[in-house]
Amino acid sequence: MIFARSSFQSLRHRAALFILFGLVSSCATYYQANYQFNRDFESGNLNGALATLKTTNRDTGRDRFLHFVNKGLVLSMLGQYEESNSYFEQAYLFWEDFKIDYFSEGASYLINPTITVYRGEDHEHLMLLYYKAINYLKMQKTEEALVECRRLNIRLQQLSDRYSSGNYYKRDAFIQNLMGIIYDADKDYNNAFIAYKNSWESYQNEYQTMFQFSAPRQLKLDILRTAWLSGMQSDFERFKEEFAMPDYQYIPHEGGELIFFWHTGLSPYKAEWGVNFVIDHGSDYFVFRNNELNLTFQFPKSGYSRDEVDALTRLEFFHVAFPRYVERSLYFDEGQLKLNDQTYPLELTEDVNKIAFKVLEERMGFEMSKALIRLAIKKASEYTVKKDNKRWGALLGVVNTLTEKADTRNWQTLPHSIYYARVPLPEGQSTVTLSLGGLGRERDERSFTYQVKKGQVLYHTFSSLETTFGNNRN
């Protein structure tokens, strides 16, 4: 890969001034810097986690997106849906109104990327709208949920437009499934069918290839049901054949329904990953190379002054910090719901963990190029200062080393994976038992009581926070 450098010309000449008067960044990752909140959340102490968020008010800071979504998620888990949605709305508007701070972006090449405003990952912006829509559905506010459905559609279109080709995360099958569920709630069976069908296609194509799992059986049943209710006879017959369900018949249920979402585990958190590079000094390019990882980056010398070329020529190897994800493996990875003598398996519908890894992997080349440009600017500035004053040059070298840091911010309270089931409930009161299991683990069971009217659909989310690092549940 080849990267031009001319756009950073003026920044290089002022690098010493910015760095010497900047604050030296802490060595702690974002996860470590928020240890108290993470400890409370992971142990299931949600009130303690919320109190910690309130005492560290960051509504206007550079991490405000994460502050908003963490508050929104904790409040949702506490059943405070209206207040939860007020914070998710702030997170949504943050992105809608986001404007790049070019001063901070430029300074990040002189210090490190943590001084910039955190914008949020692609999947994080989809997930906040998922939580917001589910909050509304729990409150039986279908019209408000439809607003979030339209927003989700716009977000998905933006993703698709950005990555028009290639093996990129640009369609989210779970979000399309959710859109179908929302249209279903509004009895808009035609749009529900379209959303379910789009979800099926995404599962069978992108998800099967990138994340190694296919569509849940419940989605197939919803496609057939909404095709029938929409009067799409040809589609109904076609999908019966495609799904190998020739005997399927739509039979209206006399009671209500429960749509149960199980959020299991915790999504990965970002840590710092140090990579050593060797420099090959060609006639026209600096070539940064790591043979172990098979990485090669080329920077043209034409964008540098003579002093800067001399500075980089003196380097033989160096260390650069990059972000990487650390998986928190699942404690429970299988679940089912029991009603009377019927069992309903909870089916995997979203693997947030794999999506997070995929999103970071897609832009790792860009992250590496930014880090290498950052280091090149620092070393050139260090050499320039050292020519005038060796002590100041040495001090700047120390500061450069201390400020070399990866951006380890991400939404770390998301679940590892999401499973779901649709359960028919008789009119009146019903008790449903949730049974969770994992490889070689004792099953965990708990019961929920629901009161449902004829034709009513109830929505429930349950979070099991257990990972291989601890045992927590809420």
N, C-alpha and C positions, 0 to 999 in steps of 0.2 A: 504494500500500500504506500502511496506517495502523498505527502501533505505539504501544502504551501505555507509560507511563514510571514509573508509581507504584511498581513493585517495586524501583526503584533509588534511592528517596528517601534512605534512610539512607546509602547508599554515596556519594552526591554530597556530603553534608556532611563526610565523612571522606576525600574524595579526596586533598586536599593531603597529609595525613599519610602515606597509603599511597605516593603517588608520590615525594615528596621523600626518603623513606627506602628506596625500592626501588632496585634496581640498574638502571642505564641499559642497555637491551638493545643487543646488537651489531647492526650494520647487515647482517651477513652472513646469507644465506639458509641453510637447513638443508643444502643441497647444498654450499655454499661452506664451511660450518663443518666438514664431513666430507670435505674435499678429499682428504686422504691416502688414506682408505679408498676413495673413489670412483675415484681415479686408479689404485690397485692393482687394483681389481675390473675396471674398464673395459679395462685393459691385459692382463687375463687372469692377473695375478699373484695367484692366489687364496690362496696361503699368506701372502703379504704382507698381503692384505686381512684374512685371519683374525687375523694377528698384531696388526694395528691395532685390530681389535675387542676383542681380549683386553687390550690396554693401555689402552683407554678403556672400562673396565667400567661399564656403565650398567644393571645388572640391576634396580636399584631406582629409577632416575631417571624423570623425566617422559617420556622418550623410550624407555622400556624395551621397549615393544611393537616398535619398529623395531629395537632392538638384538637382540631374540630372533629376529625373522624374518630379519634379515640374516645372523646367525650360522647359522641353520638352512639358509638357501639356499646359503651358501658351503660349508658342510659337506656338503650334498647333492651339490653339484657336484664336491666332492673325493672322493665315494664313501663318506663316513663316515655312513651312513644312520641308524644307531642314535643317534649323538650328535646328528645333525641333527634327528631327531624329538623328542629331549628338549627342544630349544629351541623347536621348533614347538608342542610341548605346552604349554610355559610361555606362549607367545603366546596359545594358545587359552584357557588357564585365566585369563590376564590379563583377557580380555574377559568370561568367565563370572563372574568375581569382581569385576568393575569396579564401583566406587561413586563417584559424583560427589563431588568435593571442592568444596563450595559456596564455601569461602573463596577458593580459587584461581579458580573460575569468576567470582565477584564481582570479585576483584582484576583479572581480565583486562579488565574494562570500564574500569579505571583506568589500566592499563599497556598490555598487548597480549595476544593469545591464546597466545603462545608460553610463557607461565608455567603453562599448564594441562597436564595429562597428555594425551598424544596417544593417542586411542582406536583409530585405524585406520579406514580407509574400508571400506564394505560389501564391495567386491570383494576387498580385501586379506584380509579374514577368510575368504573362500571360497578364495582362492589358497593360503593357508597350509595348509588342509586338503587341497587338491589335492597339494601337495608331500609332505605327510605320507603320504597314501594311496599315491602313486607310490613313495615310499621303501619302504613295506611290500611293494608288489607286486614291486619289484625284488628284495627279499629272500625272495620267495615266501611271504610271511606273509599269506595271504588273509583269515584271521579278523580280524587286526588292521586290515586295509584295510576290512573290512566295518564296523568300529566307526566309522572316519572317514566311510564312506558314510552311516551313520545321522546322524552329526553334520552332514554336508553337507545332508541332507534337512531337518533342523531349522533350519539357517541359511536355507535357501531358503524355508521356511514363514514364518520371521520376516520376511523381506524382503517376501513376498507379503502378509502381514498388515499390515505398515506402510504399504505403498502399494497399497491395495485398488482404486484407480482411477487413471486418468490415464496418460500416456505416460512411465512411470518404469522405471528398471532394477530389476525385481523378480523376474525369472526369468533364470537363467543357463543357456543351452543347452549350453555346454561342460561345466559341472559336472554337468548331467543326463546328458550323454553319458558322462562319467567314471563316474558311478554305474552306468550300464549296463555299462561295461567291468568294474567291480568285481564286480557280480552275475554277469556272464558268467564271470569267473575262478572263481567259486564254483559254477559250473554251475547257478545259479538262473536258468534261462532265462525263466521267467515274469516275475520282477521286472526282469530285464535288458530284456525286451521293453517293459515299461511305462516304464522310464527312457529307453530309446532313443526311444520314441514321444513322450514328453514333450519330449525334446530336439528332435525334429523339429518339433513344434508351436511351440516357442520360436524356433527358427531361422526358420521360415516367417512368424511373426508379429512378435515384438519385434525380433529381430536384423535381419530384412530391412528393417524400417521405421527402426530407430534406428541401425544400424551398416552398412547397405547390403551385407550378404552373406548368402547362404542356406546351407542344410545341405550338408555334404560328401557326396559319393556314397557313401563308405564307411559312413556312418550308415544310408543306405537299405538297403545290403546287410546290415547288422547287424540292422535291423528285420525284414527278410524271413527271415533265418536263425533268429532267436530266436522269431519267430512260428511258423515251421515246427517247431522243436524243442519248443515249448510246446504243440503240437497245436491252435493257434488258426487253423484252416483258413480261416474267413471273413475274419479280419484279414489272413491271408497273401494271399488272393486280392484283397482290397480294396487293399492296398498295392502289389501287383504292378501293378494298373491305375493307381493314383495316381502311381506312380513311372515309368510307361511302361516296365516291365520284364516283359512278358508271358511271355517265355521263361525267366525265372529258375528255376533248380532248385538245391536245396541238395545239394551233393556233399561229403561229409565228406573232410577232408584227411588223408592218411596220416601226415604228419609232425607238426611243431609249428608255432607261429606266433610272429611278432615284432610287437609293437605299439611303434612308434617315434614319439616326440614330439620335434619340433624347436622349440626356443625361440629365436626370432630377434630380434636387436636388444635395445633397452632401453626400458622404459616411460617415460612423460614424468616430468619432475621439476617441482616447484612453484617458481615464482618470484614476485616481488612485482610488483604492478600498481597504479600510482597513478592515482586518478581524482579530477578536480576537480568539486566541486559548487557550484552557486549556491543561495543561500537566498532563497526568497520568503517575506515576512512577512505572512501573512494574519491575520485577526482572531482565529481560533480555532486555527490550526495553523502550525507551521513546515514549509515545503515544501522539501525538498532535491531539486535538479533538475540533471540532466546531459543537455542536449539532443542532444549528439553520439551518446550511447549510448541515448537515449530512456529514461532512468531517472528515476523520480519516487517519492519516499518522503515520507509525511506523519507528523508527530509532533504530537499534541494538546498545546496549551499548558497545559491544566488540570493536568497532572502536575508542573508546575514552580512553584517559588517566584517571587516578584516579582524577586528579584535574578538568578535563573537566566534568567528570561525576558529581563531587561535584557541579560544577558551574550550570549545567543544573538541578540538583536535587533541587537547591534552588529556581528555577523558578516555579511558579504556573500557570501563564498565561502571554501572551504577544500579541503584535499587529504586524501584518505583512502587507506590501503593495503589492498589485497585480494590474496588468493592467485590465481594463474592457472597453468595447466599449459603447459609448453614441450615440444613433441614432439621426440623424437630419431628422425629419419626412418631408415627401413630401408636397410641396405646390400645385404643379400640378401632378396629377397621371393618367391623361387621355388626349389623343391627337389624332388628325386626320389630314390628308392632303386632300385638296380639289383641284380638277382640273376640270374646267368647271362644269359639273353637276354630276361628280363622286366624291365619298368620299372613302378614304382609311384609315382604322383605323391603328394607330400606336400600335403595339403589343409588350408586354413585352418579352424581349429575355434574359435579365440578371438582377438579383437582387444583385448588388454588396454589398449592406448593409447586406443582410442575409448571403452571403458567408463569409464576414468578421467576423461576429459573429460566424459562424460555424467553421472557421479555428482556431480562438482563443479558442473556446470551446474544440476543439479536443486535444489541448495541455495544457489545464488548469491544469491537474494533474501534468504535468512536471513543469509548471511555479510555482505551489504551492510548489512542492518538492524543487525546487531551492531556493525559498524564505525562506523556513524553514531551509534548510541547511545553508543559509547565516546568518540567525539570530542565529542559534546554534553556528556557528563559532564565531560570534561577542560576544555572551555572554560568551563563554568559554575563549576567549581572554581577555575580560574585567575582568573576575574572576582571571585569571593568573596574570595580571598586578596589580590588587588590592592587591594581596597577598604580593607583594614587596613594593608597594607604593599606599596608599589609595587615595591620591590626583590624581595621574595619572590614577588610575583605575576609579575614578569618572569622570575625564575629558574624558576618553575613552568611558564611558557610554553615555555622552552627545553627543560625536561625532557619536557614533553608532546610536543614536536616530535620529540625524539630517541627516545622510546619508541613512537612510532607505527610499527607494524610488522605485517605480515601473517604468518599462520601458514603457513610453507612446508614443513612436514613431510609426507612421504609415503614409501611403500616404493618406493625408486628403483632397486632391483636386479631388479625383476620384468622379464620379457621384454616386448618390444613386442607380439609376436603369437606364437601357438602353432599349429603345423601338425602333422598326424599321418598315419600310414599303417599299415595292417595287412598284413603280408607273410607268406605261407605259406612255411615252411622245411622242407626234407627232413630226416628224422631223421639225426642225426650233425652233422658240422661244415659250416658254410656261411660264405661271405664275402659281405657286402653292401656295396655302394659307395654313399656319400652324395654327391650332386652338387648344389651350390648355385649359384644365379645371380641376377643383378639386371640392371636395364636398362643395357645397354652395358658390362657388367662381364665380365671373364674368369671362367669357371666355376671353382669350387673343389671339389676332390674328395678324399675320404678313405674308407678302408675299415675295416670292423669284422668281426671273426670271432666267430661264435656256435656254441655246442655245445648242441643241443636234443634232448630225448627225445620219443618219440611222445606226442602229446597235450599236450605242455608249451607254455605261453605265456610268452615272455620280454618284458620291458619295458625300453626304453632311452630315455633323454633325452639330447639333444645341444643345447648352447647355443652359438650364434654371436653374440658380443657386438658385432659390427661395427655401427656406425651411420654416418651421414654425418659424424660428428665424430671418428671414429677407426676403426682396424682391429684388432679383437681377437677372439679365438676361444678357446673351451674346451669 
